[in-house]
Amino acid sequence: MTIRSILIANRGEIAVRIIRAAKALGIRTVQVYSAADRDMLAVKMADASVEIGPPSAAKSYLNIAAVMKAAVDAGVDAVHPGYGFLSENAAFAQAVVDAGLIFIGPSADAIRLLGDKVEARKVAKTAGVPTVPGSDGRIEDLDAARAVVAGIGFPVMIKAAAGGGGRGIRIAETMEDFERHFPQASAEALAAFGDGGLYVEKVITRARHVEVQVLGDGVDAVHCFERECSLQRRRQKVWEEAPAFRLPDAVRANLCASAVALAREVKYRGAGTVEYLYDEASGEFYFIEVNTRIQVEHPVTEMVTGIDLVQEMIRIAGGARLSVRQDEIKVQGHAIECRINAEDPARGFLPAPGTIEALTIPEGEGIRFDTMLYAGYQVPPFYDSLLGKLIVWGETRESCIVRLSRALQTLEIKGLATTIPLHQALAADPAVASGDVHTRFLEPWLDTAFQTAVPPKEVA
Amino acid sequence: MSKLEIRSPLPGTFYRKPAPDAAEFMADGATVAVGDVIGLIEVMKTFHEIRAEVAGAVVVFIAEDSEPIMAGQVIAEVEA
């Protein structure tokens, strides 16, 4: 079936991104919005729009019944969930299909399977993907857990089987620590997720976060190479690149091949990301999880491969086979994405909703700015603080950083505090320039180098 | 007796409880001391504790639980 109309079940910059992709394919768009989002750019751009509830996301963007009613009433063929909200909700994907519509993403079964971290680890092992040394699935009692950790060595991470987004994680340095944390972690997991199940993994120190973009049509799967997302604050990515830096070609080839093997194992359909930890010291990489959706950082892959991932997702959902063969996908140059958030980095990243008084967007070769901002727009306090993403391409990583610095000087968002100063400092930092970073680089850097670069403001 | 107001320092969503099934930070009619946590404001998916900057008896909440609130809007009134 060819898709003629899409309901966009999301907001902000990704809603704008999906509308642009749909328009390029000649597809009609219907945008949902909450009462706090009547003035958002995606509402102005879409062919039609439907209010689905009050500002609270639980009552609007996360309300499956309200979104489904909008989709059915609007008579669309398909639903695009974007990222966040209902994008990895198997019940939502099933509700879309049960209503006779197309879910632009993998099947509910694939979302359920890959969303359960213990099950996903099992699938990865079956596909021959290396996993972090740890327990074989859930460990129910302390005796069994002791035997597992004795075999893998400390430090170890205790994780909730039902956890996510960094929640439900504890690190134990010794057996004594472990015996104290284990029952507490189980009680907390039960309280937070309704499931006290735990599993254990070895902690990889000084790891880098490398992830592979995959595309599958349910029969075949390809990869669009990898991204480096090591610069993170509170496990949230702030700066992403493609390709990963200092990655030996043999490692890159194995990493990408393993992601494709995993996608094929589950007959994956749509765009997805297989996330890994890469230990530069040993040259080993380990599977972490699969994200069964388009990701915030997808544009860096688009900039270096020339593939429009959102258009490809829509075509695949409409029944098309993959439009590219693996040997046709090449990486050219280097791309970096900076997440521009409404937060004040000089004041502990205090959220800063407010009105956009003026906006200057850098333009030129190799520069892309994905956003939902316009002058006069009032950024609501109810959702994510992401205002936009500056993505810059260069022939080399060095020239990309030079171009990024210039673009960041031009980018001006007046009326509220943003993370632009953070990115300017990162772009000027010698450790970032040399690629000498890892997943625990950013937070200590914020307390030291960043304080020198951007001293805290006097608070009245 | 004079009436003092506790206002929200931030725009966002106001909560009277730390979790949906937990007890309220402070009941209507309670006595409040400076520094007491009276609620939470959720701003852009982060939670900020709201502490009373005034002391007094018989606190009356004006803001509704789990409802949007503007910066400067009155959360509660306190008899001092």
Interface residues (C-beta under 8 A of the other chain):
Chain A: A36 P54 P55 S56 A342 E343 P351 P353 P381 F382 Y383 D384 S385
Chain B: L10 P11 G12 T13 E42 V43 M44 K45 T46 S66 P68
